[in-house]
Amino acid sequence: MEIVHTPVMKNEILSYLAPVSENPVMIDCTTGEGGHSQAFLDKYPALTVIGFDRDRSIQAKAIERFLPYGSRFIPVNGWFDEELAKREDCSADMILFDLGISIFHYVESQRGFSFRADEKLDMRLDENQKLSAETVVNEYSEEELADIIYQYAEERYSRRIARRIAEERSRERITTASRLADIIYSAVPPQYRHGHIHPATRTFQALRIEVNNELDRITPALQEAVRVLKPKGRLAVITFHSLEDRQVKWFFKNKAAQDGSITILTKHPVVATDEECRDNPPSRSAKLRIVEKKGDADYENN
């Protein structure tokens, strides 16, 4: 089994998250190929990890990876907001969210996550759901497309891109990631085509978010995560773009101010070291925020 994803800020996560009980439980809400989970299982021999993932393909890789750990790894196939809602109060020592998309999806999934690949335009993490990127691109109105591209990717040429997509799909249905990328490339001004990122990057991000309902899951999941944490337990969230990070930041600030149930441990987000950014380029945009759930004594002193 080949592992293609390198976990971001693994050392920082290990240093911030520590068990608060003798037989600790960690919930990895975005297990992926299991890089973070393996680090914790190796460090804490009594630890059990409950690993959520909606994508059965990548979860299968994690299950194979963790066979040597036996019952210490418990895979759960589902969206993290829905699965956290099923957990008991105060039942986890540590909870981790890594909200980035795994390299697996770009390299191995063959679902059109990468604009560089000649793959079917899909982008579903749950392959049983009906909505796909192909549906969004071909069946949403031009105005809806423009709004999604702007709201979910802050793309300044969203209307030009949506207009060109609408023109092209009227001639022939857009079914591959590579064709969509070419259409976007042709829609933007010449000077925009040669920036530090490919002009299709933001649009592909927006489509992925729409297909998987990514942003609407974050706040409900964080609310449930605080409930599920044991007193003194810690919650860590890694984000990769500003839309995610703003949600996490303001949820933590509001939660701390309104009911005092958490303490924010990272006044400013933790970022990857220069060395990690060189060795693992996706880490360059990562931000880590961590909170601790207050215990009974903390509430009494509030």
Summary of the structure (lengths in Angstrom):
residues: 302
radius of gyration: 20.2
end to end distance: 50.7
largest distance: 67.2
contacts: 977
relative contact order: 0.14
helix: 50%
strand: 15%
